[in-house]
Amino acid sequence: MARQDVTVRGGGIFGLSCAWELARRGARVRLIETAHIGAGASGGLVGALSPHMPENWNPKKQFQLDSLLIAEAFWAGVAAASGLSPGYARTGRLQPLADARAVESARARATSAAALWQGQAVWQVVPATGAPWEPVSPTGLLIHDTLSARLHPRQAAAALAAAITAQGGEILLGDAPEIGAVIHATGTAGLADLSQALGKPVGAGVKGQALSLRVDARALPQIYAGSLHIIPHEDGTVAIGSTSEYQWSDATATDSQLEDLHTRAIAALPCLADAPVIDRWAGLRPRAKSRAPMLGPWPGRPGHFIANGGFKIGFGMAPKVAATMADLVLEDRDSIPPGFRVEDSL
């Protein structure tokens, strides 16, 4: 049987993951990136792969759960094909509990997680031990979940790119002719293009800022405290993020909001106080109007497809997004969940 030709536009996490899955399944893949791999939000620092709360279940949460559960095998395959580490590890997560009401809610969620997470991960309330790598908790209690994982965004992008070429795919920078079906995974710029083409806003970029500290906590769980992600990476760094900014003058500039983020992280996890800052990042993350990933055919444009809108959860959703898009493009099998279609953002 002849190999199918597919072009993927965009060298961010959705484009790279789709290209890898397509190539792995035998397609002839051409990935076109106008700037460089990981040029947008996928070139950031954080890389938190964290579940939504195990309550008020919906298709988005189920899709994310499925993606988190297949992530280990997905990233192991990328590492094996590329010879590079994406920095993936399922190291879990700790969250402080502020008061008695928060403790009650957390214990109720432990019960729902036991059913919803299919016995493949645990959400539990545990006592703080006083260890340095624990967030400050007014109740002396923490949530510990074993589903959360992390990867390093830049390592993951490099590993995916190498895996694609090892599988026989092309990666072209600049512009080039398209072959076969086309998946548009072009982030914030793609949302603007799609909005213009459809005559309605379907999403936009939201600015985020993050920083990285030199702290070797690579085997320890990530922390979520005060709306902050504190993520230990395998390279001996800890990432802190992110802001969510809907107005800005310079999308790639860091400012006092990032310094405030740093201060809050130290208050939540005092052992970070003396760690040097080694990197800062700012950029736009693509947020679809529906707040879910935007997947499926480009309306009115046969042979063209959309994979966009990974705002905050793109790395966690990527394995399942890639599988879903490969099913659709290669097999004409539509498994896109409710709320994820392009039309849902119109």
Secondary structure, 3 states (H helix, E strand, C coil): CCCCEEEEECCCHHHHHHHHHHHHCCCEEEEEECCCCCCCHHHCCCCEECCCCCCCCCHHHHHHHHHHHHHHHHHHHHHHHHCCCCCCECCCEEEECCCHHHHHHHHHHHHHHHHHCCCCCCEEEEECCCCCCCCCCCCCEEEEECCCEECCHHHHHHHHHHHHHHCCCEEEECCCCCCCEEEECCHHHHHHHHHHHHCCCCEEEEEEEEEEEECCCCCCCEEEECCEEEEECCCCEEEEECCCECCCCCCCCCCHHHHHHHHHHHHHCHHHCCCCEEEEEEEEEEEECCCCCEEEECCCCCCEEEEECCCCCHHHHHHHHHHHHHHHHHHCCCCCCCCCEHHHHC
